[in-house]
């Protein structure tokens, strides 16, 4: 990809989030039984058809993706950079907030593949836990899988920063779009570099990306 394409891709996170529930990888009219599948919370791009296509170029079965409402939590930026230069999603508890998220129903094989793409043991830990979540056409779930970021949330003046692209109500946290969050990180971490060069280096150089992620975790920025 060209430098401009790398930047556009990084800024597009969480990509083409759907408006409602859908079945990824199935012909129209196909229905999938949820039995023997694991419900996994999709906070950011894992609900997007384009991201699922990148992560699952070969499917053992279609993936149901269901709209859900998560209570008393907000979807915020994790304080680390993804391998394509974006600031990915994490979760923070916030009493009274309602976040409109998704749940993917994965086969055991798909779950292992998702662990690989999420960097379990490096960037995230995976837990199956009780959360106050209600899934469309299913109802409340007793347990749901969730990827918990090891880096903690990106913070501005001591407060986690909400991902503006994820619909949320009753949430007083500051919110930024992905392009705005990336430009904030660039100003604080590498203002001596052109923005496009900063993003390109994040996407192409793992050592640099880890260095910038470590600095981001230690950075509690002041409002711009």
N, C-alpha and C positions, 0 to 999 in steps of 0.2 A: 504494500500500500504506500501511497505517497504520504508525505508529512501531513498534508491537509486532510487526507482520509483518516489517518491515525487520530488526529485531533477531533474530527467529526464523530468518529466512533466512540472515543472516550467521553465526549460531551453528550452523547445520545443516551447514556445509561439513565434510567432502567429500561431503555429501548421501547419496543412497541407493546406496552402493557395493554391487555384487552379490556373492554368495557364490562365484560361479564364472563361467566363460566363457559368453558369450551372443552373439546376433546382433541388433544394434539395428536396428529399422526393417524387419524382414522378417516375413512370415507364417510360421506354424509349418511346419517341414519344409523350409524354404528353405535351400539351401547356397550359399555364395559362394566363388568361386575367389580365392585370395590373390595370384595372378599380377598384376603391374602395380600392386600396392598397396604403400604405404610403411608399414612397422611403426613406430609411434610410441609411446614410453613414456608411459603415463598414470599419473602419480604420485599425483594427488589426485582431483579431481571429474570429470576427463575420462573416467573409467570409469563414472560414474553415469548411468543412463538418463535421469533428469530433467535433468541438465546437458547431455547430448547432444541432448535434445529442444529445449532453449533455444538451443543453438548451431547446430543443424541443423534449422530448422523445415521446410526443403525438402531432401530427399535426392536425390542423383543415383544412389545405390545404398546398400544396407544396409551397416552398419559392423560387422565382426567385432570383438568385444572379448574378448581371451583372457587368462586368468589366467597370471601369470608369477612367477618367483622371481629376484630381483636380488641377486647376491652382492656382499659388501664395500662396500655402500652402505646409507644410511638415508634415509628420506623425512622432511624437516624443514620447519619453517615458513620461508618467505621473509620477509625484513625489509621487506615492503611490504604495503600494504592493497589488496585488490581493489576494483573499482568498486562492489561490493555490500557492502563493509565487512568481509569475511573476511580472515584471514591465509592466503594460499595456499601451495602446496607448492613445495619445491625439493629438490635432491639434494645430499648430502654423502657423501664417501668415508669408510668406516669398516671397517677390516680385520676380517673374520670375521662381520660382520652379514649377515643374510638378511632382505630385505624382500619381502613378498608384494604385488606390484603387478599392473598390467594393461598389455597392449599393444593399441592400436587399429590396425587395418589400414585405411589411408585411401587413397582415390583421389586423383589429383593435385588435383582440384577441392576435395575435402574438406580436403586438407592446406593449401591456400591459405586456406580459411575458418578452419581451426583457428589458423593464424598470426595472422589478424585478431583472433580472440577472445582469444588469449594475449598480444597486445601485443608481437609480435616487433619488435625495434628500439627498444623503450621499456622494457618490464618484463622481457622475456626475450630471449635469443638462442637460435636453433635450430641444432642440430648433428646430423649423422648420424655416429655414432661407434661404436667397439667398446666393449661393456660385457659383463660376465659375467652374461648373462641367459639363462634357460631358459623357453621358452613352452610351455604345455600343448598337447599333440598336435602340436607343431611341433619342439620341441627348441631347441638353442642357436642363436642368431642371430649371423651375422657382424657385422652393423651394425644399429643401431636409432636412430631419431630421438629427440631429447630436447630439452626446453625447459629452458634453464639460466637461473636467476634472476640478474638484474644486481645486485640489492640485496645479495646474500649472505644467509646464514641469520640468523634471529632468534637471539640468544644470551642465555643466562642464565649468569652467572659464567664467561664465556669459552667456553661450550660450546653448540653448536647444539641447538635444542629439537626433539625428534622429535614428529611428528604421531601422537598416541595412537591415532587411529582407523585407522591403517594397520598391519596386523599385521607385527611385526618380532621376530626372535629374535637372541640374542647381541649385544644393543645396549645399552651402558651409558649412553647419552645420556639426559638428563632428558626425560620425555614429558608433554605436556599435551594435553587435549582442546581443541577449538576454543573452547568457551565459557570455559574457564579461561585460554587464551592471550589471548583478547580482553580479559578482565578484568584480566589482568596488564598488558597494553599500556595499558589505560585508566588504571589506577592510576599508572603511570609517566609517562604523557604528558598526561593531561587529567583529573586527579582532581577538579578544580574543577567539572567538568560532570557531570550525571547520566549514567549509563552509556548509557541509551537515546538521549539527545541526542548523545553522542559517536558512536555507531554510525550514527545517522541522518545526521549531518553527513558522516561518511566516505563514506556511500553516495550522498549527494546533492550534494556540493560537491567538484569535482575539485581546486580549488586547495587546499582544506583537507586533502583526502586526500593530495596530494603533499607538503604541509608535514609532516603527521604521519608519512608514510612516510620522509621525509628524517630526521626526528628518531629514528625507530625504528632506522634503519640505524646511527646513532651511539650507540645505547643498548645497553650491555651491562649488563643488570639484575642485581641481586643477588637471591638466593633470597628469595621472599616469606615 
